[in-house]
Amino acid sequence: MAQPTYDPLRALAIATQAAGLTAIIVLETVLGDAARPWQGAALGLMLAAALGIAAVRFYRRKRAQRRRDRRRMTDE
């Protein structure tokens, strides 16, 4: 089975990490040392997004595997 050329979840993961990193840099530039709590919140949101996307990828992979297994059982 060929891999799709465009994976929307991977693109979403990259976009959320890029947005988070940009937010952290902008916060440091604008607020200086006062940015620390906001940077922590941005990092937490980045982590939550990454974990959510990983869970969706895991769920989709398992669902596809179950479908393949069911198809294999009916073909035999």
C-alpha positions as CSV (number, residue, x, y, z in Angstrom):
1,M,0.0,0.0,0.0
2,A,1.5,3.3,-1.1
3,Q,1.8,6.2,1.3
4,P,-0.3,9.2,0.5
5,T,1.7,12.2,-0.8
6,Y,-0.1,14.6,1.5
7,D,-0.9,13.8,5.1
8,P,-3.2,16.4,6.6
9,L,-2.4,15.4,10.2
10,R,1.3,15.7,9.6
11,A,0.8,19.1,8.1
12,L,-1.4,20.1,11.1
13,A,1.3,18.9,13.5
14,I,4.0,20.9,11.7
15,A,1.8,24.0,11.5
16,T,0.9,23.9,15.3
17,Q,4.6,23.4,16.3
18,A,5.6,26.3,14.0
19,A,2.9,28.5,15.3
20,G,3.9,27.7,18.9
21,L,7.5,28.4,18.3
22,T,6.7,31.7,16.6
23,A,4.4,32.6,19.5
24,I,7.2,31.9,22.0
25,I,9.7,34.0,20.1
26,V,7.3,36.9,19.7
27,L,6.3,36.8,23.4
28,E,10.0,36.9,24.4
29,T,10.6,39.8,22.0
30,V,7.6,41.8,23.1
31,L,7.4,41.1,26.8
32,G,10.9,40.2,27.8
33,D,11.1,38.3,31.1
34,A,7.4,38.8,31.7
35,A,6.8,36.4,28.9
36,R,7.8,33.3,30.9
37,P,4.3,32.2,32.1
38,W,2.8,32.9,28.6
39,Q,5.6,30.9,27.0
40,G,4.9,28.0,29.3
41,A,1.2,28.2,28.3
42,A,2.2,28.2,24.6
43,L,4.5,25.2,25.2
44,G,1.6,23.4,27.0
45,L,-0.7,24.1,24.1
46,M,1.9,22.8,21.7
47,L,2.3,19.6,23.7
48,A,-1.5,19.1,24.0
49,A,-1.9,19.6,20.2
50,A,1.0,17.1,19.5
51,L,-0.6,14.5,21.8
52,G,-4.0,15.0,20.3
53,I,-2.7,14.6,16.8
54,A,-0.7,11.5,17.8
55,A,-3.9,10.0,19.4
56,V,-5.9,10.6,16.2
57,R,-3.1,9.1,14.0
58,F,-3.0,6.0,16.3
59,Y,-6.8,5.6,16.2
60,R,-6.8,5.9,12.4
61,R,-4.0,3.4,12.0
62,K,-5.6,0.9,14.3
63,R,-9.0,1.3,12.5
64,A,-7.3,0.7,9.1
65,Q,-5.6,-2.3,10.5
66,R,-8.9,-3.8,11.8
67,R,-10.4,-3.2,8.4
68,R,-7.5,-5.0,6.7
69,D,-7.8,-7.9,9.1
70,R,-11.5,-8.2,8.5
71,R,-11.0,-8.1,4.8
72,R,-8.3,-10.8,5.0
73,M,-10.6,-13.0,7.1
74,T,-13.5,-12.7,4.6
75,D,-11.2,-13.4,1.7
76,E,-9.9,-16.7,3.2
